[in-house]
Amino acid sequence: MNSPEPQPPLVLVVDDVAHGRAMCAEYLAERGFRVATAEDGLDAFDTALALQPDVILMDLSLPVLDGWEVTGLLKRTERTRTIPIVALTAHLLPSAHERAREAGCSSVMVKPCPPRDLEAELRRHLAPPRAA
């Protein structure tokens, strides 16, 4: 019996700006990812619980629950704590980046960033860990 073809990784794109969310989702879909989207922190939490994405691309300035809050919530929740979260933010201050890491983000990228760099960062978090 043939095993089913593995599915491409699922990325949850969280951004409250519809245009940015759509552009990012379209680019990632064209690059072979499956994509889900969320427009606020509560929507992101519910979607992550329901879909169990392979990686989350998280804006930090979000309505309802901000990106820092929802990241912390996801990291404290058994079903979502191991999902890598990449913060994508317009915040330039190192304190905002440190706060994102403290909340549980695996890495932080400043927008706007080249789409290729964003894709490379997502793939880095999806790659199996190398043996030491």
C-alpha positions in Angstrom: 0.0 0.0 0.0 1.4 3.4 -0.9 1.7 6.0 1.8 -0.1 9.2 1.2 1.9 12.1 -0.3 3.2 14.4 2.5 1.4 17.7 2.6 3.3 21.0 2.3 3.8 22.9 5.6 0.9 24.9 6.9 1.7 28.6 7.8 -0.7 30.7 9.9 -0.3 34.3 8.8 -1.5 36.7 11.5 -1.9 40.4 10.5 -4.6 42.9 11.1 -3.9 44.7 7.8 -5.9 42.9 5.2 -3.7 43.9 2.3 -0.5 42.8 4.0 -2.1 39.5 5.2 -3.3 38.8 1.6 0.0 39.6 0.0 2.0 37.5 2.4 -0.5 34.6 2.1 -0.4 34.7 -1.7 3.4 34.8 -1.8 3.7 31.8 0.5 1.0 29.8 -1.4 3.0 30.5 -4.6 6.1 29.1 -2.9 4.3 25.8 -2.1 3.1 26.4 1.5 -0.5 25.8 2.6 -1.7 29.0 4.2 -4.3 30.0 6.8 -4.9 33.5 8.0 -6.0 35.4 11.1 -6.8 39.1 11.6 -6.5 39.5 15.3 -5.0 37.8 18.3 -8.1 35.9 19.4 -8.7 34.7 15.8 -5.0 33.6 15.7 -5.4 31.6 19.0 -8.6 29.9 17.8 -7.1 29.1 14.4 -3.9 27.8 15.8 -5.8 25.5 18.1 -8.1 24.2 15.3 -5.5 23.8 12.6 -2.2 23.1 14.4 0.0 25.0 11.8 3.6 24.0 11.3 4.7 27.6 11.9 3.0 30.9 12.8 4.0 34.3 11.3 2.8 36.8 13.9 2.3 40.5 13.7 2.8 42.0 17.1 0.4 45.0 16.9 -2.9 43.3 16.7 -6.4 44.2 18.0 -8.3 42.1 20.7 -5.1 40.3 21.9 -1.8 41.8 20.7 0.9 39.5 19.3 2.9 39.4 22.5 -0.2 38.3 24.5 -1.3 35.6 22.0 2.2 34.3 21.6 2.4 33.8 25.4 -1.0 32.2 25.4 0.0 29.8 22.6 3.2 28.9 24.4 1.3 28.1 27.6 -1.2 25.9 25.8 -0.3 22.2 25.5 -1.6 21.8 21.9 0.3 24.8 20.5 3.4 25.2 22.7 5.8 23.6 20.3 4.7 25.5 17.2 7.5 27.9 16.1 6.4 31.6 16.0 8.1 34.1 13.9 7.3 37.7 14.8 7.0 40.0 11.8 6.8 43.6 13.0 7.3 47.2 12.2 8.6 47.8 15.7 12.3 48.8 15.4 13.2 49.1 19.1 15.3 46.2 20.5 13.0 46.2 23.6 10.0 45.2 21.4 12.1 42.4 19.9 13.3 41.2 23.3 9.7 41.3 24.6 8.6 39.1 21.6 11.4 36.6 22.4 10.4 36.6 26.1 6.7 35.9 25.1 7.9 32.8 23.1 8.7 34.0 19.5 11.5 31.9 18.0 12.7 34.8 15.9 11.8 38.4 15.0 11.8 39.9 11.5 11.3 43.6 10.8 8.9 44.6 8.0 9.0 45.4 5.3 11.4 42.5 4.6 12.2 40.9 1.3 9.8 38.0 0.7 12.8 35.6 0.1 14.2 36.4 3.5 10.8 35.7 5.1 10.5 32.4 3.3 14.0 31.4 4.3 13.3 32.2 7.9 10.1 30.1 7.9 11.9 27.2 6.2 14.7 27.5 8.8 12.1 26.9 11.5 10.5 24.0 9.6 13.8 22.2 9.0 14.5 19.2 11.2 17.1 19.9 13.9 20.7 18.9 13.0 22.4 16.3 15.1 25.1 17.8 17.3 
